[in-house]
Amino acid sequence: MANKYFGTDGIRGTVNRGNITGEKFFKFGLAAGTYFKNQKKAKQIAIIAKDTRLSGYTLEPALVSGLVSGGMHVFTLGPLPTNGLAMLTRSMKANMGIMITASHNPYYDNGLKLFGPDGLKLSDKIEKKIEKLIDTKNAKQLTNPNKLGRVKRLEDGNDRYIKILKKNFPKNFKLKGTRIVLDCANGAGYIAAPKLLKSLGAKVISIGIKPNGLNINDKCGSTYPYKIQSAVKKYKAHVGISFDGDADRIIMCDENSKIIDGDQIIGMLAHRWKSKKILKGGVIGTLMSNYGLETFLKNKKIKFFRSNVGDRYVKEKMKKFNFNLGGEQSGHIILGKFATTGDGLMVALEVLFSLRKRKKASELLNVFNPLPQILENITVIDKNIINTGKCKKAIKRANKLMNRSGRLLVRKSGTEPKIRIMAESYNKSLILKCIKIIKSSIKK
């Protein structure tokens, strides 16, 4: 049975509609606080970070109020990348961490991602338990007046996060002489990312570091990599780096302005880690991972398995097989040696560390020839349209046409009101034909 509130990556939707209201966030805070408080940990602490959306000023106080009403003490960190929140949840020995974000979505959406004391995103099982508490009468969870939680703002969250990141690399790791175009999507990484790279000596040309509450992901960031493409060319940079709104995704471009997606980065890291005897087991991709990556890894005798779309499903499978590398084409990449969830800044450092001997990004990051692939996102009113007879018939027809000449995937987005169609084959006209058949069965 599908979750009532949680999607593939937390809770997400349009602000002041449905689940994304102050009233609901109070209930989310109270329910989550009650669940983690019942784990009988000595300290009752929750830490909260957020991205730069204007709605954060509405939703954060409501969430804090719910947590405090349930007896949790709260530390607020302000704008901080998602994995920074995950890392600090663990290092501060908190019961839980909550990231207020809608990731790569437009400014008018918001939501939250929940992390346990281990810094991991919650399992479906725990989410269902919290959902039951959300729908329970609030009075049962409200604490006595003398046991209300307290709230404190921590101003050094980004500095703590940067310190943890740098500890994973040798002290002599420097980026002096490296020109980097950096796009922070006017999002959560706008403080930490430039500060981190500059502290390592890089020459940083920064884009998307002037958030105004409404411009997050607006024609910038990992979903709009054209910004780094043109800037790399203009400033003759060695590499371009682009994050999404909460900086858990990374898309790059080489010195020739060629876009480097998550699959290419994963392929490079897998090959390098294997040669350095760092790779554990193999690699976890998703149903969206390009077949070219699978072939490349197979040729390098590296195990490759697919999970459902969503970095927490990647992490769950990594844990199951004891692998330490996995991720998505979209740029969610989990370096199990360092992190518990996708971290754009950490991946950027690992790539830059690989480039430190003045190797060109184009030589390092173009490791396989991708199978031609087209992704189509169709905005819909009801995502269940793909369960209708008309749509099922169209998908069946398209799959029959593909007939082992490629791969076809049609799915509901877990984060937006969209149907996502992915088709890949060496026959581009076949791809277009199959997508057209399915699109015609879906009403916008």
Secondary structure as the mmCIF struct_conf table of DSSP 4:
data_model
#
loop_
_struct_conf.conf_type_id
_struct_conf.id
_struct_conf.beg_label_comp_id
_struct_conf.beg_label_asym_id
_struct_conf.beg_label_seq_id
_struct_conf.end_label_comp_id
_struct_conf.end_label_asym_id
_struct_conf.end_label_seq_id
BEND BEND1 LYS A 4 TYR A 5
STRN STRN1 GLY A 7 GLY A 7
TURN_TY1_P TURN_TY1_P1 THR A 8 ASP A 9
STRN STRN2 GLY A 10 GLY A 10
STRN STRN3 ILE A 11 THR A 14
TURN_TY1_P TURN_TY1_P2 VAL A 15 ASN A 16
BEND BEND2 ARG A 17 ARG A 17
TURN_TY1_P TURN_TY1_P3 GLY A 18 ASN A 19
BEND BEND3 THR A 21 THR A 21
HELX_RH_AL_P HELX_RH_AL_P1 GLY A 22 LYS A 37
TURN_TY1_P TURN_TY1_P4 ASN A 38 GLN A 39
BEND BEND4 ALA A 42 LYS A 43
STRN STRN4 ILE A 45 LYS A 50
BEND BEND5 THR A 52 THR A 52
TURN_TY1_P TURN_TY1_P5 LEU A 54 SER A 55
HELX_RH_AL_P HELX_RH_AL_P2 GLY A 56 SER A 69
TURN_TY1_P TURN_TY1_P6 GLY A 70 GLY A 71
STRN STRN5 HIS A 73 PRO A 79
HELX_RH_AL_P HELX_RH_AL_P3 THR A 82 SER A 91
TURN_TY1_P TURN_TY1_P7 MET A 92 LYS A 93
BEND BEND6 ASN A 95 ASN A 95
STRN STRN6 MET A 96 ILE A 100
TURN_TY1_P TURN_TY1_P8 SER A 103 HIS A 104
BEND BEND7 ASN A 105 ASN A 105
TURN_TY1_P TURN_TY1_P9 TYR A 107 TYR A 108
STRN STRN7 ASP A 109 PHE A 115
TURN_TY1_P TURN_TY1_P10 PRO A 117 ASP A 118
BEND BEND8 GLY A 119 GLY A 119
HELX_LH_PP_P HELX_LH_PP_P1 LEU A 120 LEU A 120
STRN STRN8 LYS A 121 LYS A 121
HELX_LH_PP_P HELX_LH_PP_P2 LEU A 122 SER A 123
HELX_RH_AL_P HELX_RH_AL_P4 ASP A 124 ILE A 134
TURN_TY1_P TURN_TY1_P11 ASP A 135 ASP A 135
BEND BEND9 THR A 136 THR A 136
HELX_RH_3T_P HELX_RH_3T_P1 ASN A 138 LYS A 140
TURN_TY1_P TURN_TY1_P12 GLN A 141 GLN A 141
HELX_LH_PP_P HELX_LH_PP_P3 LEU A 142 ASN A 144
HELX_RH_3T_P HELX_RH_3T_P2 PRO A 145 LYS A 147
STRN STRN9 VAL A 151 ARG A 153
TURN_TY1_P TURN_TY1_P13 GLU A 155 ASP A 156
HELX_RH_AL_P HELX_RH_AL_P5 GLY A 157 LYS A 167
TURN_TY1_P TURN_TY1_P14 ASN A 168 ASN A 168
BEND BEND10 PHE A 169 PHE A 169
TURN_TY1_P TURN_TY1_P15 LYS A 171 ASN A 172
TURN_TY1_P TURN_TY1_P16 LYS A 176 GLY A 177
STRN STRN10 ARG A 179 ASP A 183
TURN_TY1_P TURN_TY1_P17 ALA A 185 ASN A 186
BEND BEND11 GLY A 187 GLY A 187
TURN_TY1_P TURN_TY1_P18 ALA A 188 ILE A 191
HELX_RH_AL_P HELX_RH_AL_P6 ALA A 192 SER A 199
TURN_TY1_P TURN_TY1_P19 LEU A 200 GLY A 201
STRN STRN11 LYS A 203 ILE A 207
BEND BEND12 GLY A 208 GLY A 208
BEND BEND13 GLY A 213 LEU A 214
TURN_TY1_P TURN_TY1_P20 ILE A 216 ASN A 217
BEND BEND14 ASP A 218 LYS A 219
BEND BEND15 GLY A 221 GLY A 221
TURN_TY1_P TURN_TY1_P21 SER A 222 THR A 223
TURN_TY1_P TURN_TY1_P22 PRO A 225 PRO A 225
HELX_RH_AL_P HELX_RH_AL_P7 TYR A 226 TYR A 235
TURN_TY1_P TURN_TY1_P23 LYS A 236 LYS A 236
BEND BEND16 HIS A 238 HIS A 238
STRN STRN12 VAL A 239 PHE A 243
TURN_TY1_P TURN_TY1_P24 GLY A 245 ASP A 246
BEND BEND17 ALA A 247 ALA A 247
STRN STRN13 ARG A 249 ARG A 249
STRN STRN14 ILE A 250 CYS A 253
TURN_TY1_P TURN_TY1_P25 GLU A 255 ASN A 256
STRN STRN15 ILE A 259 ILE A 260
HELX_RH_AL_P HELX_RH_AL_P8 GLY A 262 SER A 275
TURN_TY1_P TURN_TY1_P26 LYS A 276 LYS A 277
BEND BEND18 GLY A 281 GLY A 281
STRN STRN16 GLY A 282 THR A 286
TURN_TY1_P TURN_TY1_P27 LEU A 287 MET A 288
BEND BEND19 SER A 289 SER A 289
HELX_RH_AL_P HELX_RH_AL_P9 TYR A 291 ASN A 299
TURN_TY1_P TURN_TY1_P28 LYS A 300 LYS A 301
STRN STRN17 LYS A 303 SER A 307
BEND BEND20 VAL A 309 GLY A 310
HELX_RH_AL_P HELX_RH_AL_P10 ASP A 311 PHE A 321
TURN_TY1_P TURN_TY1_P29 ASN A 322 ASN A 322
BEND BEND21 ASN A 324 ASN A 324
STRN STRN18 LEU A 325 GLY A 327
TURN_TY1_P TURN_TY1_P30 GLN A 329 SER A 330
BEND BEND22 GLY A 331 GLY A 331
STRN STRN19 HIS A 332 HIS A 332
STRN STRN20 ILE A 333 LEU A 335
TURN_TY1_P TURN_TY1_P31 GLY A 336 PHE A 338
BEND BEND23 THR A 340 THR A 341
HELX_RH_AL_P HELX_RH_AL_P11 GLY A 344 SER A 354
TURN_TY1_P TURN_TY1_P32 LEU A 355 ARG A 358
HELX_RH_AL_P HELX_RH_AL_P12 ALA A 361 LEU A 365
BEND BEND24 PHE A 368 PHE A 368
HELX_LH_PP_P HELX_LH_PP_P4 PRO A 370 PRO A 372
STRN STRN21 GLN A 373 THR A 379
BEND BEND25 ILE A 381 ILE A 381
HELX_RH_3T_P HELX_RH_3T_P3 LYS A 383 ASN A 387
BEND BEND26 THR A 388 THR A 388
HELX_RH_AL_P HELX_RH_AL_P13 GLY A 389 MET A 402
TURN_TY1_P TURN_TY1_P33 ASN A 403 ARG A 404
BEND BEND27 SER A 405 SER A 405
STRN STRN22 GLY A 406 LYS A 412
BEND BEND28 GLY A 414 PRO A 417
STRN STRN23 LYS A 418 SER A 425
BEND BEND29 TYR A 426 TYR A 426
HELX_RH_AL_P HELX_RH_AL_P14 LYS A 428 SER A 440
TURN_TY1_P TURN_TY1_P34 SER A 441 SER A 441
BEND BEND30 ILE A 442 ILE A 442
#
